Amino acid sequence: MNDWDTLNCCWCGDDVEPPRWELGYRVCLVCGEEQAIKERASWCIAPMHKSNYILVTDRKDLVGLNNKGGLVR
């Protein structure tokens, strides 16, 4: 186990709980939540034609997704 002095957040320097540190997280809960919010902001849920929904994380995946929508550029 590491010393308490080394269990500091990489971003803000605040304390990180030992169980969280052992799981491999090197950021505190507050900084981790901010990072997660930024990551989720780029996600998009798109419906497939006569099918289910898909999670789109790359904008290029949306091109031609709806093959019933007409011209695809």
CNS distance restraints for C-alpha pairs under 8 A (distance, minus, plus):
assign (resid   2 and name CA) (resid   6 and name CA) 6.55 0.50 0.50
assign (resid   2 and name CA) (resid   7 and name CA) 7.23 0.50 0.50
assign (resid   3 and name CA) (resid   7 and name CA) 7.04 0.50 0.50
assign (resid   7 and name CA) (resid  15 and name CA) 5.95 0.50 0.50
assign (resid   7 and name CA) (resid  16 and name CA) 5.46 0.50 0.50
assign (resid   7 and name CA) (resid  17 and name CA) 7.41 0.50 0.50
assign (resid   7 and name CA) (resid  18 and name CA) 7.14 0.50 0.50
assign (resid   7 and name CA) (resid  21 and name CA) 7.01 0.50 0.50
assign (resid   7 and name CA) (resid  26 and name CA) 7.86 0.50 0.50
assign (resid   8 and name CA) (resid  13 and name CA) 5.04 0.50 0.50
assign (resid   8 and name CA) (resid  14 and name CA) 5.38 0.50 0.50
assign (resid   8 and name CA) (resid  15 and name CA) 4.64 0.50 0.50
assign (resid   8 and name CA) (resid  16 and name CA) 5.51 0.50 0.50
assign (resid   8 and name CA) (resid  26 and name CA) 7.41 0.50 0.50
assign (resid   8 and name CA) (resid  27 and name CA) 7.50 0.50 0.50
assign (resid   8 and name CA) (resid  28 and name CA) 7.79 0.50 0.50
assign (resid   9 and name CA) (resid  13 and name CA) 4.53 0.50 0.50
assign (resid   9 and name CA) (resid  14 and name CA) 5.22 0.50 0.50
assign (resid   9 and name CA) (resid  15 and name CA) 6.07 0.50 0.50
assign (resid   9 and name CA) (resid  16 and name CA) 5.94 0.50 0.50
assign (resid   9 and name CA) (resid  26 and name CA) 5.69 0.50 0.50
assign (resid   9 and name CA) (resid  27 and name CA) 4.36 0.50 0.50
assign (resid   9 and name CA) (resid  28 and name CA) 5.38 0.50 0.50
assign (resid  10 and name CA) (resid  26 and name CA) 6.03 0.50 0.50
assign (resid  10 and name CA) (resid  27 and name CA) 5.60 0.50 0.50
assign (resid  11 and name CA) (resid  27 and name CA) 6.65 0.50 0.50
assign (resid  11 and name CA) (resid  31 and name CA) 7.10 0.50 0.50
assign (resid  12 and name CA) (resid  31 and name CA) 7.54 0.50 0.50
assign (resid  14 and name CA) (resid  28 and name CA) 6.75 0.50 0.50
assign (resid  15 and name CA) (resid  28 and name CA) 6.68 0.50 0.50
assign (resid  16 and name CA) (resid  20 and name CA) 6.80 0.50 0.50
assign (resid  16 and name CA) (resid  21 and name CA) 6.46 0.50 0.50
assign (resid  16 and name CA) (resid  26 and name CA) 7.27 0.50 0.50
assign (resid  16 and name CA) (resid  27 and name CA) 6.63 0.50 0.50
assign (resid  16 and name CA) (resid  28 and name CA) 4.98 0.50 0.50
assign (resid  16 and name CA) (resid  29 and name CA) 7.68 0.50 0.50
assign (resid  17 and name CA) (resid  21 and name CA) 6.25 0.50 0.50
assign (resid  17 and name CA) (resid  28 and name CA) 7.63 0.50 0.50
assign (resid  18 and name CA) (resid  22 and name CA) 6.15 0.50 0.50
assign (resid  19 and name CA) (resid  23 and name CA) 6.46 0.50 0.50
assign (resid  20 and name CA) (resid  24 and name CA) 6.80 0.50 0.50
assign (resid  20 and name CA) (resid  25 and name CA) 5.77 0.50 0.50
assign (resid  20 and name CA) (resid  26 and name CA) 7.93 0.50 0.50
assign (resid  21 and name CA) (resid  25 and name CA) 5.16 0.50 0.50
assign (resid  21 and name CA) (resid  26 and name CA) 6.02 0.50 0.50
assign (resid  27 and name CA) (resid  31 and name CA) 6.05 0.50 0.50
assign (resid  27 and name CA) (resid  32 and name CA) 5.84 0.50 0.50
assign (resid  28 and name CA) (resid  32 and name CA) 5.95 0.50 0.50
assign (resid  29 and name CA) (resid  33 and name CA) 6.02 0.50 0.50
assign (resid  30 and name CA) (resid  34 and name CA) 6.40 0.50 0.50
assign (resid  31 and name CA) (resid  35 and name CA) 6.20 0.50 0.50
assign (resid  32 and name CA) (resid  36 and name CA) 6.17 0.50 0.50
assign (resid  33 and name CA) (resid  37 and name CA) 6.15 0.50 0.50
assign (resid  34 and name CA) (resid  38 and name CA) 6.35 0.50 0.50
assign (resid  35 and name CA) (resid  39 and name CA) 6.27 0.50 0.50
assign (resid  36 and name CA) (resid  40 and name CA) 6.10 0.50 0.50
assign (resid  37 and name CA) (resid  41 and name CA) 6.17 0.50 0.50
assign (resid  38 and name CA) (resid  42 and name CA) 7.32 0.50 0.50
assign (resid  39 and name CA) (resid  43 and name CA) 7.52 0.50 0.50
assign (resid  42 and name CA) (resid  57 and name CA) 6.54 0.50 0.50
assign (resid  43 and name CA) (resid  55 and name CA) 6.94 0.50 0.50
assign (resid  43 and name CA) (resid  56 and name CA) 5.97 0.50 0.50
assign (resid  43 and name CA) (resid  57 and name CA) 4.94 0.50 0.50
assign (resid  43 and name CA) (resid  58 and name CA) 7.98 0.50 0.50
assign (resid  44 and name CA) (resid  55 and name CA) 5.92 0.50 0.50
assign (resid  44 and name CA) (resid  56 and name CA) 5.10 0.50 0.50
assign (resid  44 and name CA) (resid  57 and name CA) 6.46 0.50 0.50
assign (resid  45 and name CA) (resid  53 and name CA) 6.49 0.50 0.50
assign (resid  45 and name CA) (resid  54 and name CA) 5.73 0.50 0.50
assign (resid  45 and name CA) (resid  55 and name CA) 4.75 0.50 0.50
assign (resid  45 and name CA) (resid  56 and name CA) 6.01 0.50 0.50
assign (resid  46 and name CA) (resid  53 and name CA) 5.51 0.50 0.50
assign (resid  46 and name CA) (resid  54 and name CA) 5.48 0.50 0.50
assign (resid  46 and name CA) (resid  55 and name CA) 6.52 0.50 0.50
assign (resid  46 and name CA) (resid  56 and name CA) 6.90 0.50 0.50
assign (resid  47 and name CA) (resid  51 and name CA) 7.20 0.50 0.50
assign (resid  47 and name CA) (resid  52 and name CA) 6.05 0.50 0.50
assign (resid  47 and name CA) (resid  53 and name CA) 4.24 0.50 0.50
assign (resid  47 and name CA) (resid  54 and name CA) 6.34 0.50 0.50
assign (resid  48 and name CA) (resid  52 and name CA) 5.69 0.50 0.50
assign (resid  48 and name CA) (resid  53 and name CA) 5.76 0.50 0.50
assign (resid  48 and name CA) (resid  54 and name CA) 7.11 0.50 0.50
assign (resid  48 and name CA) (resid  65 and name CA) 7.02 0.50 0.50
assign (resid  48 and name CA) (resid  66 and name CA) 6.73 0.50 0.50
assign (resid  49 and name CA) (resid  66 and name CA) 6.16 0.50 0.50
assign (resid  49 and name CA) (resid  67 and name CA) 7.71 0.50 0.50
assign (resid  49 and name CA) (resid  68 and name CA) 7.64 0.50 0.50
assign (resid  56 and name CA) (resid  61 and name CA) 6.71 0.50 0.50
assign (resid  56 and name CA) (resid  62 and name CA) 7.34 0.50 0.50
assign (resid  57 and name CA) (resid  61 and name CA) 7.98 0.50 0.50
assign (resid  58 and name CA) (resid  62 and name CA) 7.75 0.50 0.50
assign (resid  59 and name CA) (resid  63 and name CA) 7.71 0.50 0.50
assign (resid  61 and name CA) (resid  65 and name CA) 7.15 0.50 0.50
assign (resid  63 and name CA) (resid  72 and name CA) 7.04 0.50 0.50
assign (resid  63 and name CA) (resid  73 and name CA) 7.73 0.50 0.50
assign (resid  64 and name CA) (resid  72 and name CA) 5.69 0.50 0.50
